[in-house]
């Protein structure tokens, strides 16, 4: 419930990607698993599946058309690294990797470009979203952060 209750606080504090980038030493609180010179990788607080990652440029840019070539290259390089880390840690059977631009396309964050890397397993969508508009994630976010962070440190 703390996790759900904090959702509105995130909105009130400005861009959570920018805060995660700027507040060094608070990586665990922000679920930031890795950073490079241009981008960051963090766990999604409202995941579609366990270990759902988001990759974003450090610079506050809202649209793929506004990203520099270097930022775009780094995002896709990190998508490959993220896939490798997830494949070797949580062992999914597949992945969804993509960008949602605009509310009608499913974007929850409109003003900071980000890429989703979502590990998937056969049968991972159960009856809970249908009955209660609720997702069941079998591992706490903090435990997932502890699992993934050392791998990114080794592979970046």
Backbone as CSV, one residue per row, in Angstrom:
resi,resn,N_x,N_y,N_z,CA_x,CA_y,CA_z,C_x,C_y,C_z
1,UNK,0.816,-1.199,0.000,0.000,0.000,0.000,0.858,1.261,0.000
2,UNK,2.030,1.201,0.635,2.936,2.358,0.593,3.295,2.679,-0.839
3,UNK,3.563,1.631,-1.598,3.927,1.769,-3.006,2.810,2.455,-3.792
4,UNK,1.580,1.998,-3.614,0.446,2.572,-4.327,0.174,3.992,-3.845
5,UNK,0.259,4.218,-2.550,0.014,5.549,-1.990,1.010,6.586,-2.443
6,UNK,2.217,6.171,-2.768,3.262,7.101,-3.206,3.106,7.530,-4.663
7,UNK,2.191,6.915,-5.390,2.042,7.217,-6.819,1.753,8.694,-7.057
8,UNK,0.849,9.271,-6.301,0.496,10.680,-6.501,1.616,11.613,-6.069
9,UNK,2.413,11.200,-5.104,3.549,12.017,-4.675,4.555,12.163,-5.810
10,UNK,4.723,11.110,-6.617,5.637,11.174,-7.757,5.219,12.296,-8.700
11,UNK,3.916,12.389,-8.982,3.418,13.411,-9.899,3.670,14.810,-9.358
12,UNK,3.513,14.982,-8.063,3.636,16.309,-7.458,5.083,16.800,-7.447
13,UNK,6.048,15.907,-7.518,7.444,16.296,-7.398,8.166,16.561,-8.700
14,UNK,7.460,16.668,-9.797,8.110,16.895,-11.084,8.497,15.590,-11.753
15,UNK,9.403,15.674,-12.692,9.796,14.525,-13.498,10.619,13.520,-12.674
16,UNK,10.095,12.316,-12.531,10.800,11.318,-11.721,12.067,10.819,-12.407
17,UNK,12.133,10.859,-13.738,13.378,10.495,-14.424,14.474,11.505,-14.083
18,UNK,14.132,12.781,-14.140,15.109,13.836,-13.834,15.552,13.773,-12.376
19,UNK,14.613,13.527,-11.455,14.982,13.407,-10.036,15.923,12.233,-9.826
20,UNK,15.613,11.105,-10.459,16.466,9.919,-10.312,17.872,10.200,-10.833
21,UNK,17.964,10.939,-11.933,19.267,11.280,-12.497,20.045,12.220,-11.574
22,UNK,19.375,13.213,-11.027,20.035,14.266,-10.250,20.390,13.850,-8.826
23,UNK,19.612,12.967,-8.232,19.803,12.625,-6.823,20.724,11.419,-6.665
24,UNK,21.995,11.652,-6.920,22.988,10.588,-6.762,23.033,10.137,-5.310
25,UNK,23.239,8.852,-5.108,23.235,8.290,-3.765,21.862,7.805,-3.331
26,UNK,20.842,8.056,-4.137,19.475,7.625,-3.820,18.952,6.662,-4.884
27,UNK,19.875,5.920,-5.481,19.510,5.016,-6.572,18.452,3.994,-6.142
28,UNK,18.618,3.419,-4.975,17.647,2.418,-4.509,16.251,3.029,-4.371
29,UNK,16.156,4.210,-3.777,14.858,4.859,-3.596,14.191,5.147,-4.945
30,UNK,14.999,5.478,-5.936,14.460,5.778,-7.263,14.372,4.543,-8.156
31,UNK,14.807,3.401,-7.640,14.843,2.147,-8.398,15.726,2.249,-9.638
32,UNK,16.729,3.095,-9.543,17.690,3.301,-10.625,18.725,2.184,-10.556
33,UNK,18.775,1.353,-11.599,19.707,0.223,-11.584,21.023,0.536,-12.278
34,UNK,21.036,1.555,-13.162,22.279,1.898,-13.852,22.155,3.274,-14.494
35,UNK,23.324,3.884,-14.732,23.391,5.136,-15.484,24.654,5.127,-16.319
36,UNK,24.576,5.809,-17.455,25.741,6.029,-18.295,25.904,7.543,-18.401
37,UNK,26.777,7.998,-19.264,26.951,9.442,-19.422,25.699,10.128,-19.965
38,UNK,24.897,9.402,-20.743,23.750,10.018,-21.409,22.382,9.525,-20.957
39,UNK,22.321,8.344,-20.357,21.019,7.722,-20.086,20.994,7.008,-18.739
40,UNK,19.782,6.625,-18.347,19.591,5.861,-17.114,18.690,4.669,-17.375
41,UNK,18.780,3.707,-16.473,17.910,2.532,-16.509,17.304,2.397,-15.118
42,UNK,15.964,2.307,-15.069,15.302,2.151,-13.775,14.147,1.170,-13.885
43,UNK,13.784,0.597,-12.747,12.610,-0.258,-12.694,11.356,0.606,-12.771
44,UNK,10.339,0.098,-13.414,9.049,0.781,-13.489,8.301,0.556,-12.170
45,UNK,7.872,1.637,-11.522,7.109,1.520,-10.267,5.732,0.907,-10.468
46,UNK,5.240,0.960,-11.690,3.928,0.408,-12.005,4.077,-0.573,-13.170
47,UNK,4.753,-1.701,-12.906,5.171,-2.606,-13.986,4.026,-3.408,-14.591
48,UNK,4.204,-3.748,-15.873,3.320,-4.688,-16.549,3.694,-6.114,-16.171
49,UNK,4.959,-6.325,-15.857,5.480,-7.641,-15.486,6.672,-7.427,-14.559
50,UNK,7.066,-8.453,-13.848,8.235,-8.368,-12.980,9.455,-7.939,-13.781
51,UNK,10.296,-7.102,-13.180,11.556,-6.634,-13.767,11.346,-5.748,-14.995
52,UNK,10.216,-5.095,-15.098,9.907,-4.152,-16.184,10.827,-2.946,-16.027
53,UNK,11.666,-2.717,-17.026,12.643,-1.629,-16.993,12.235,-0.476,-17.905
54,UNK,12.691,0.720,-17.535,12.534,1.902,-18.381,13.905,2.529,-18.568
55,UNK,14.211,2.886,-19.802,15.479,3.515,-20.163,15.150,4.914,-20.648
56,UNK,15.876,5.906,-20.160,15.568,7.291,-20.530,16.843,8.104,-20.676
57,UNK,16.805,9.101,-21.564,17.939,10.019,-21.620,18.021,10.820,-20.322
58,UNK,19.212,11.217,-19.941,19.374,12.073,-18.760,18.759,13.441,-19.019
59,UNK,18.874,13.892,-20.243,18.332,15.190,-20.626,16.809,15.095,-20.701
60,UNK,16.132,16.108,-20.180,14.668,16.130,-20.191,14.193,16.454,-21.601
61,UNK,13.856,15.412,-22.342,13.390,15.534,-23.723,12.152,14.652,-23.859
62,UNK,11.101,15.182,-24.488,9.832,14.479,-24.479,9.499,13.648,-25.694
63,UNK,10.211,13.823,-26.763,9.816,13.165,-28.003,11.031,12.534,-28.674
64,UNK,10.819,11.413,-29.318,11.906,10.722,-30.007,12.558,11.625,-31.053
65,UNK,11.784,12.540,-31.634,12.322,13.465,-32.637,13.275,14.496,-32.033
66,UNK,13.173,14.712,-30.724,14.019,15.695,-30.047,15.317,15.099,-29.512
67,UNK,15.395,13.790,-29.467,16.597,13.131,-28.957,17.750,13.312,-29.939
68,UNK,18.950,13.458,-29.411,20.116,13.529,-30.276,20.431,12.141,-30.813
69,UNK,21.227,12.089,-31.835,21.652,10.811,-32.388,22.394,9.994,-31.330
70,UNK,23.240,10.645,-30.547,23.969,9.941,-29.484,23.015,9.387,-28.422
71,UNK,22.001,10.156,-28.043,21.020,9.662,-27.062,20.256,8.467,-27.614
72,UNK,19.864,8.544,-28.887,19.158,7.432,-29.511,20.006,6.169,-29.565
73,UNK,21.254,6.329,-29.953,22.170,5.177,-29.990,22.328,4.565,-28.603
74,UNK,22.487,5.433,-27.608,22.693,4.932,-26.246,21.447,4.224,-25.728
75,UNK,20.268,4.752,-26.021,19.034,4.082,-25.583,18.942,2.671,-26.162
76,UNK,19.239,2.522,-27.451,19.135,1.197,-28.061,20.263,0.273,-27.631
77,UNK,21.450,0.821,-27.364,22.529,-0.005,-26.801,22.109,-0.525,-25.432
78,UNK,21.521,0.368,-24.623,21.077,-0.032,-23.285,19.912,-1.014,-23.353
79,UNK,19.070,-0.915,-24.368,17.992,-1.899,-24.527,18.580,-3.293,-24.723
80,UNK,19.648,-3.380,-25.500,20.307,-4.673,-25.711,20.950,-5.177,-24.422
81,UNK,21.595,-4.270,-23.679,22.196,-4.657,-22.398,21.112,-5.091,-21.417
82,UNK,20.019,-4.343,-21.362,18.918,-4.677,-20.449,18.348,-6.051,-20.777
83,UNK,18.183,-6.321,-22.056,17.677,-7.632,-22.469,18.628,-8.738,-22.017
84,UNK,19.915,-8.510,-22.173,20.918,-9.503,-21.756,20.858,-9.720,-20.241
85,UNK,20.794,-8.629,-19.479,20.720,-8.746,-18.013,19.465,-9.519,-17.609
86,UNK,18.330,-9.162,-18.169,17.080,-9.837,-17.806,17.088,-11.298,-18.226
87,UNK,17.613,-11.574,-19.410,17.675,-12.961,-19.873,18.507,-13.815,-18.920
88,UNK,19.554,-13.232,-18.343,20.443,-13.987,-17.467,20.032,-13.966,-15.993
89,UNK,19.064,-13.147,-15.630,18.651,-13.078,-14.224,17.245,-13.630,-14.000
90,UNK,16.267,-13.085,-14.683,14.880,-13.515,-14.460,14.401,-14.520,-15.500
91,UNK,15.213,-14.775,-16.516,15.001,-15.818,-17.512,13.615,-15.803,-18.174
92,UNK,13.265,-14.694,-18.801,11.965,-14.648,-19.477,11.973,-15.472,-20.766
93,UNK,10.780,-15.726,-21.269,10.634,-16.464,-22.518,10.494,-15.531,-23.722
94,UNK,10.346,-14.237,-23.456,10.219,-13.256,-24.523,10.332,-11.856,-23.949
95,UNK,10.227,-10.855,-24.816,10.356,-9.457,-24.396,9.396,-8.579,-25.193
96,UNK,8.903,-7.531,-24.555,8.300,-6.394,-25.244,9.287,-5.254,-25.067
97,UNK,9.695,-4.631,-26.172,10.611,-3.497,-26.126,9.999,-2.404,-26.996
98,UNK,9.766,-1.216,-26.401,9.159,-0.187,-27.223,8.994,1.154,-26.542
99,UNK,8.463,2.083,-27.325,8.248,3.461,-26.903,6.799,3.822,-27.166
100,UNK,6.133,4.438,-26.190,4.782,4.952,-26.361,4.873,6.473,-26.433
101,UNK,4.433,7.056,-27.520,4.473,8.508,-27.701,3.041,9.017,-27.789
102,UNK,2.607,9.789,-26.805,1.257,10.336,-26.767,0.323,9.496,-25.916
103,UNK,-0.618,10.154,-25.252,-1.540,9.460,-24.357,-2.348,8.392,-25.099
104,UNK,-2.799,8.696,-26.313,-3.612,7.724,-27.048,-2.807,6.483,-27.440
105,UNK,-1.489,6.588,-27.423,-0.623,5.444,-27.710,-0.235,4.681,-26.447
106,UNK,-0.754,5.118,-25.303,-0.493,4.420,-24.053,0.579,5.029,-23.179
107,UNK,1.080,6.203,-23.542,2.129,6.831,-22.738,1.564,7.304,-21.401
108,UNK,2.205,6.884,-20.320,1.852,7.366,-18.995,2.660,8.594,-18.618
109,UNK,3.844,8.704,-19.171,4.718,9.862,-18.972,4.857,10.529,-20.334
110,UNK,4.361,11.749,-20.444,4.324,12.416,-21.746,5.545,13.272,-22.039
111,UNK,6.216,13.757,-20.992,7.226,14.786,-21.224,8.672,14.325,-21.085
112,UNK,8.901,13.032,-20.867,10.283,12.531,-20.814,10.343,11.215,-21.589
113,UNK,11.017,11.254,-22.713,11.184,10.091,-23.573,11.737,8.913,-22.779
114,UNK,11.180,7.736,-23.009,11.706,6.533,-22.370,11.323,5.305,-23.182
115,UNK,12.137,4.275,-23.037,11.955,2.992,-23.713,11.618,1.958,-22.653
116,UNK,10.607,1.156,-22.921,10.236,0.058,-22.019,10.919,-1.224,-22.477
117,UNK,11.484,-1.954,-21.535,11.990,-3.301,-21.781,11.280,-4.187,-20.766
118,UNK,10.349,-4.998,-21.288,9.470,-5.786,-20.421,9.695,-7.271,-20.671
119,UNK,10.218,-7.989,-19.664,10.358,-9.436,-19.824,8.971,-10.089,-19.767
120,UNK,8.785,-11.138,-20.564,7.478,-11.801,-20.620,7.653,-13.312,-20.496
121,UNK,6.652,-13.956,-19.910,6.606,-15.392,-19.746,5.266,-15.886,-20.260
122,UNK,5.250,-17.082,-20.800,3.994,-17.676,-21.239,3.044,-17.748,-20.050
123,UNK,1.847,-17.202,-20.227,0.847,-17.233,-19.155,1.029,-16.162,-18.096
124,UNK,1.882,-15.155,-18.335,2.122,-14.149,-17.289,0.969,-13.166,-17.123
125,UNK,0.029,-13.138,-18.032,-1.167,-12.308,-17.857,-2.257,-13.225,-17.335
126,UNK,-2.707,-12.944,-16.103,-3.695,-13.812,-15.487,-5.061,-13.126,-15.431
127,UNK,-5.959,-13.639,-14.642,-7.332,-13.135,-14.564,-7.477,-11.864,-13.735
128,UNK,-6.470,-11.485,-12.947,-6.607,-10.332,-12.052,-6.892,-9.018,-12.789
129,UNK,-6.197,-8.700,-13.898,-6.517,-7.443,-14.587,-7.957,-7.403,-15.101
130,UNK,-8.499,-8.558,-15.451,-9.858,-8.623,-15.978,-10.881,-8.428,-14.859
131,UNK,-10.659,-9.085,-13.727,-11.621,-9.031,-12.629,-11.530,-7.764,-11.790
132,UNK,-10.311,-7.277,-11.567,-10.149,-6.195,-10.591,-9.281,-5.044,-11.071
133,UNK,-8.949,-4.992,-12.344,-8.033,-3.969,-12.857,-6.792,-3.896,-11.966
134,UNK,-6.227,-5.061,-11.693,-5.120,-5.203,-10.761,-4.086,-6.131,-11.366
135,UNK,-2.799,-5.785,-11.210,-1.722,-6.642,-11.671,-1.029,-7.263,-10.467
136,UNK,-0.683,-8.527,-10.568,0.021,-9.228,-9.510,1.462,-9.429,-9.951
137,UNK,2.386,-8.843,-9.195,3.809,-8.960,-9.490,4.410,-9.818,-8.378
138,UNK,5.030,-10.959,-8.714,5.451,-11.909,-7.692,6.693,-11.533,-6.888
139,UNK,7.396,-10.480,-7.255,8.612,-10.108,-6.531,8.571,-8.616,-6.215
140,UNK,8.939,-8.262,-4.978,8.966,-6.857,-4.572,9.988,-6.095,-5.413
141,UNK,9.694,-4.833,-5.701,10.586,-4.017,-6.521,11.984,-3.914,-5.922
142,UNK,12.070,-3.783,-4.606,13.378,-3.658,-3.959,14.206,-4.930,-4.145
143,UNK,13.548,-6.092,-4.109,14.257,-7.354,-4.332,14.750,-7.442,-5.776
144,UNK,13.929,-6.991,-6.712,14.330,-6.983,-8.111,15.500,-6.030,-8.312
145,UNK,15.468,-4.868,-7.667,16.569,-3.904,-7.748,17.861,-4.550,-7.260
146,UNK,17.799,-5.235,-6.125,18.981,-5.917,-5.561,19.521,-6.975,-6.533
147,UNK,18.639,-7.670,-7.199,19.045,-8.714,-8.138,19.731,-8.135,-9.375
148,UNK,19.146,-7.086,-9.953,19.610,-6.586,-11.251,20.813,-5.654,-11.181
149,UNK,20.896,-4.817,-10.163,21.903,-3.761,-10.109,23.339,-4.268,-10.294
150,UNK,23.749,-5.345,-9.627,25.139,-5.803,-9.834,25.432,-6.235,-11.273
151,UNK,24.455,-6.797,-11.951,24.663,-7.218,-13.334,24.905,-6.027,-14.244
152,UNK,24.128,-4.962,-14.055,24.354,-3.761,-14.871,25.728,-3.172,-14.584
153,UNK,26.145,-3.191,-13.331,27.483,-2.670,-12.984,28.565,-3.457,-13.718
154,UNK,28.355,-4.760,-13.880,29.350,-5.601,-14.560,29.305,-5.448,-16.073
155,UNK,28.133,-5.194,-16.645,27.968,-5.278,-18.098,27.906,-3.925,-18.804
156,UNK,28.011,-2.843,-18.079,28.015,-1.525,-18.738,29.416,-0.961,-18.813
